[in-house]
Amino acid sequence: MASKNQGEGDRESARRYNEDQQKFAKSGKVEQAAREAKADPAAERKGRARAKELDPAVHRDYRKPEK
């Protein structure tokens, strides 16, 4: 019996995924899902502020210019 595993180019899974996406798009629930997924501005600012922090555990040689 041949293996059902098709690897990265799994056509059967891709077909099912595409069919499910088409069903969802036709269901009329897209607008509602988009509203629910809308980013929270306060959370966005908090995440961006934290991303700018430097890790104190990382040694940096400030005599050398950054690339």
URRA-V126277 format. One record per run of one state. SS is the DSSP state (helix for helix, strand for strand, loop for the rest). FROM is the first residue (numbers start at 1). LEN is the number of residues. If there is no record, write none. Layout:
# URRA-V126277
ss->SS from->FROM len->LEN
ss->SS from->FROM len->LEN
This chain:
# URRA-V126277
ss->loop from->1 len->6
ss->helix from->7 len->3
ss->loop from->10 len->1
ss->helix from->11 len->17
ss->loop from->28 len->2
ss->helix from->30 len->8
ss->loop from->38 len->3
ss->helix from->41 len->11
ss->loop from->52 len->16
